[in-house]
Amino acid sequence: MYKKLIAWMNQLLKTVIVILFTMMVLVVFLQVVSRYIFESPFSWSEELARYLSIWVTFLGAAVAIGTRNHIQIDVFVNLLPDKLRKYNDLLVDLLQVVFAVIMLVAGGLMLPIVLDNLTPALQISAGYVYASIPVSAVFMALYLGSNIYEDIMEIKGVN
């Protein structure tokens, strides 16, 4: 059951990331064309590209956690025996849950503060940008729940 949820979540997030990244590339392309060909740059394009980049980064971090593809220095971890390596994986995932909870709480506390602030060029609520923090934290926590379950099953020797 949970594997279907994770697979669906993977597909959803990857699709959203591709859409946001494509939008970002198009906005930057339009900015370049408007600046160098028409000599009349858009005032909003740089800001929109930055906000799209923020969303892509945070959602991409969640997907990286889910697929266990975050950058890591594993020189010493690879020296550990298999059993200890499995416990290390569990410990790392538990620490990441702590970080995700901190992101969720801090992002949730930040949202009401910035909700009424308007962005300079787009004149939209800054809450749309800051919402990327708690939203990605929720996805990270869901992925980590799955990862921790898999870690425990590996430690128990159940595949």
For each residue, the residues with C-beta under 8 A, 3 or more apart:
1: 4 5
2: 5 6 145 146 149
3: 6 7 146
4: 1 7 8
5: 1 2 8 9 142
6: 2 3 9 10 66 142 143 146
7: 3 4 10 11
8: 4 5 11 12
9: 5 6 12 13 66 139 142 143
10: 6 7 13 14 63 66 67
11: 7 8 14 15
12: 8 9 15 16
13: 9 10 16 17 59 62 63 66 139
14: 10 11 17 18 63
15: 11 12 18 19
16: 12 13 19 20 59
17: 13 14 20 21 56 59 60 63
18: 14 15 21 22
19: 15 16 22 23
20: 16 17 23 24 52 55 56 59
21: 17 18 24 25 52 56
22: 18 19 25 26
23: 19 20 26 27 52
24: 20 21 27 28 48 49 52 53 56
25: 21 22 28 29
26: 22 23 29 30
27: 23 24 30 31 45 48 49 52
28: 24 25 31 32 45 49
29: 25 26 32 33
30: 26 27 33 34 42 45
31: 27 28 34 35 41 42 45 46 49
32: 28 29 35 36
33: 29 30 36 37 38
34: 30 31 37 38 40 41 42 45
35: 31 32 38 39 40 41
36: 32 33 39
37: 33 34
38: 33 34 35
39: 35 36
40: 34 35
41: 31 34 35 45
42: 30 31 34 45
43: 121
44: 47 48 121 122
45: 27 28 30 31 34 41 42 48 49
46: 31 49 50 121
47: 44 50 51 119 120 121 122
48: 24 27 44 45 51 52 121 122
49: 24 27 28 31 45 46 52 53
50: 46 47 53 54
51: 47 48 54 55 119 122 128 129
52: 20 21 23 24 27 48 49 55 56
53: 24 49 50 56 57
54: 50 51 57 58 129 132
55: 20 51 52 58 59 129 132
56: 17 20 21 24 52 53 59 60
57: 53 54 60 61
58: 54 55 61 62 132 133 135 136
59: 13 16 17 20 55 56 62 63 132 135 136 139
60: 17 56 57 63 64
61: 57 58 64 65 70 136 140
62: 13 58 59 65 66 136 139 140 143
63: 10 13 14 17 59 60 66 67 69 139 143
64: 60 61 67 68 69 70
65: 61 62 68 70 96 140 143 144 147
66: 6 9 10 13 62 63 139 143 146 147
67: 10 63 64
68: 64 65 147
69: 63 64
70: 61 64 65
71:
72: 77
73: 76
74: 77 78
75: 78 79
76: 73 79 80
77: 72 74 80 85 88
78: 74 75 85
79: 75 76
80: 76 77 84 85 88
81: 84 85
82: 85 86
83: 86 87 155
84: 80 81 87 88
85: 77 78 80 81 82 88 89
86: 82 83 89 90 151 154 155
87: 83 84 90 91 155
88: 77 80 84 85 91 92
89: 85 86 92 93 151 154
90: 86 87 93 94 148 151 152 155
91: 87 88 94 95
92: 88 89 95 96
93: 89 90 96 97 144 147 148 151
94: 90 91 97 98 148
95: 91 92 98 99
96: 65 92 93 99 100 140 144
97: 93 94 100 101 141 144 145 148
98: 94 95 101 102
99: 95 96 102 103 140
100: 96 97 103 104 137 140 141 144
101: 97 98 104 105 137 141
102: 98 99 105 106
103: 99 100 106 107 133 134 136 137 140
104: 100 101 107 108 133 134 137 138 141
105: 101 102 108 109
106: 102 103 109 110 133
107: 103 104 110 111 130 131 133 134 137
108: 104 105 111 134
109: 105 106 112 113
110: 106 107 113 114 130 133
111: 107 108 114 115 127 130 131 134
112: 109 115
113: 109 110
114: 110 111 117 125 126 127 129 130
115: 111 112 125 126 127
116: 125
117: 114 125 126 127
118: 123 124 125 126
119: 47 51 122 123 124 125 126 129
120: 47 123
121: 43 44 46 47 48
122: 44 47 48 51 119
123: 118 119 120
124: 118 119 128
125: 114 115 116 117 118 119 128
126: 114 115 117 118 119 129 130
127: 111 114 115 117 130 131
128: 51 124 125 131
129: 51 54 55 114 119 126 132
130: 107 110 111 114 126 127 133
131: 107 111 127 128 134 135
132: 54 55 58 59 129 135 136
133: 58 103 104 106 107 110 130 136 137
134: 103 104 107 108 111 131 137 138
135: 58 59 131 132 138 139
136: 58 59 61 62 103 132 133 139 140
137: 100 101 103 104 107 133 134 140 141
138: 104 134 135 141 142
139: 9 13 59 62 63 66 135 136 142 143
140: 61 62 65 96 99 100 103 136 137 143 144
141: 97 100 101 104 137 138 144 145
142: 5 6 9 138 139 145 146
143: 6 9 62 63 65 66 139 140 146 147
144: 65 93 96 97 100 140 141 147 148
145: 2 97 141 142 148 149
146: 2 3 6 66 142 143 149 150
147: 65 66 68 93 143 144 150 151
148: 90 93 94 97 144 145 151 152
149: 2 145 146 152 153
150: 146 147 153 154
151: 86 89 90 93 147 148 154 155
152: 90 148 149 155 156
153: 149 150 156 158 159
154: 86 89 150 151 157 158 159
155: 83 86 87 90 151 152
156: 152 153
157: 154
158: 153 154
159: 153 154
